[in-house]
């Protein structure tokens, strides 16, 4: 998504919002909040299905959201030269094995 939509990334990271209406900033914050809620729900369902009470969906969802946000920030900072998917397959294996397994 990010590589195909650099303009949206500028908005999501707040770069394009400097001096913009407060309403637009609130909508971006709302988008990230909804994404975090969705991640939390998926993680909660996974924990229930696997009967795993060691997982805290709130903490895990927030960490995943920060990873997403960080990759978008990195993409924007590189002037859209460094793909948000760079090394993603290997990084996801680490994230999955340490966080979600």
C-alpha positions in Angstrom: 0.0 0.0 0.0 2.6 2.5 1.1 4.8 2.1 -2.0 1.9 2.7 -4.3 0.6 5.7 -2.3 3.4 8.0 -1.2 1.1 10.9 -0.9 -1.1 9.1 1.6 2.0 8.2 3.6 2.8 11.9 3.9 -0.6 12.4 5.4 -0.4 9.3 7.7 2.9 10.3 9.1 1.7 13.9 9.6 4.3 15.4 7.3 1.7 16.8 4.9 -0.5 18.0 7.8 1.7 20.8 9.1 -0.6 23.8 9.1 -3.6 21.8 8.0 -6.9 21.7 9.7 -7.1 20.0 13.1 -10.0 17.9 11.8 -7.7 16.2 9.3 -5.1 15.4 12.0 -7.9 14.0 14.1 -9.1 11.8 11.3 -5.6 10.4 10.8 -5.4 9.7 14.5 -8.8 8.0 14.3 -7.5 5.8 11.4 -4.5 4.6 13.5 -6.8 4.0 16.5 -9.1 1.9 14.4 -6.2 -0.1 13.1 -4.9 -0.7 16.6 -8.4 -1.9 17.7 -8.6 -4.2 14.7 -5.1 -5.6 15.5 -6.1 -6.1 19.1 -9.2 -8.0 18.1 -7.4 -10.3 15.8 -4.7 -11.0 18.5 -7.4 -11.6 21.1 -9.2 -14.1 18.9 -5.9 -15.9 18.2 -5.2 -16.1 21.9 -8.6 -17.5 22.7 -8.4 -20.0 19.8 -5.0 -21.2 21.1 -6.0 -21.0 24.7 -3.1 -18.8 25.4 -3.5 -16.4 28.3 0.1 -15.3 28.2 -0.6 -12.9 25.3 -1.6 -9.4 26.1 -3.4 -8.2 22.9 -3.2 -4.6 23.9 0.6 -4.6 24.2 1.1 -6.7 21.1 -1.3 -4.6 19.0 0.4 -1.4 20.0 3.8 -2.8 19.1 2.6 -3.9 15.7 1.1 -0.5 15.1 4.4 1.1 16.0 6.2 -1.1 13.5 3.7 0.0 10.8 4.1 3.6 11.8 7.8 3.3 11.8 8.0 1.8 8.3 5.7 4.6 7.0 8.0 7.2 8.6 11.1 5.6 7.2 9.5 5.6 3.7 8.6 9.3 3.9 12.0 10.3 5.4 13.8 8.5 2.5 11.8 10.6 0.0 10.0 7.4 -1.0 13.2 5.6 -2.1 13.4 3.0 0.7 10.4 0.7 0.3 8.3 -0.1 3.3 8.5 -3.7 2.2 12.4 -3.8 2.2 13.5 -6.9 4.0 9.9 -7.4 5.2 9.8 -11.2 4.7 12.8 -11.7 7.0 11.7 -9.1 9.5 8.2 -10.6 9.7 9.7 -14.0 10.5 11.4 -12.4 13.5 8.4 -10.5 14.6 6.1 -13.5 14.2 8.4 -15.9 16.0 9.1 -13.6 18.9 5.7 -11.9 19.3 3.0 -13.9 17.8 4.1 -17.5 18.1 
